[in-house]
Amino acid sequence: MFATLKRTAKLLRAPTQAERDMAYLNEAGDRYDLEARERNLNNRVANRGLGL
């Protein structure tokens, strides 16, 4: 019974920010796309720190 509840809870859990970022990076088609995506994530983190 508890195993079923644990499985259900795991399925309903929203992905963490780190998991979403990794999925975004994994979708890169080539090295240049990956570098652009990394810059995008780095800029987003920098802007968040500035309160933008």
C-alpha positions in Angstrom: 0.0 0.0 0.0 2.7 2.5 0.9 4.7 1.5 -2.2 1.8 2.5 -4.3 1.5 5.8 -2.5 5.2 6.5 -2.9 5.0 5.7 -6.7 2.0 8.0 -7.1 3.6 10.8 -5.2 6.8 10.5 -7.3 4.7 10.7 -10.5 2.8 13.8 -9.4 6.0 15.6 -8.3 7.0 18.6 -10.3 10.5 18.6 -11.7 13.1 20.7 -9.9 14.7 23.7 -11.5 17.9 21.8 -11.9 16.0 19.0 -13.7 14.3 21.5 -16.1 17.7 23.2 -16.8 19.3 19.8 -17.6 16.5 18.8 -19.9 16.8 22.2 -21.7 20.6 21.7 -22.2 20.0 18.1 -23.3 17.8 19.3 -26.2 20.8 21.1 -27.8 21.4 20.0 -31.4 25.1 20.8 -31.5 28.0 22.3 -29.6 27.1 25.8 -30.6 23.5 25.4 -29.6 24.7 24.0 -26.2 27.0 27.0 -25.7 24.1 29.4 -26.5 21.8 27.6 -24.1 24.5 27.7 -21.3 24.9 31.4 -21.8 21.1 31.8 -21.7 21.0 30.0 -18.3 23.9 31.9 -16.9 22.4 35.2 -17.9 19.1 34.2 -16.4 20.8 33.3 -13.1 22.8 36.6 -13.1 19.6 38.6 -13.8 17.8 36.9 -11.0 20.5 37.9 -8.6 20.2 41.5 -9.7 16.4 41.4 -9.1 15.5 41.8 -12.8 
